[in-house]
Amino acid sequence: MTNKEYIIACLNDEIDDGGASYEACAHYYINCPYTTDDSRAACYDKPLGFTNRNVCSACKMAWLEEEADDE
């Protein structure tokens, strides 16, 4: 399995591990899709140190499920 195939399998949640690979893939392989002033970010307007793996992974997974921004 290539890295590309692994990431696709993780993002399609095809690996039977209760979603752990999906979360890990979002956390480790996807950079934050937002800028610091984007209100869609889970950490927007939150205190420094608010973010952690759970917050960032959930935010990235929500971004993955959104319609593509064509701007």
Beta strands, then each sheet from edge to edge (+ up, - down):
end
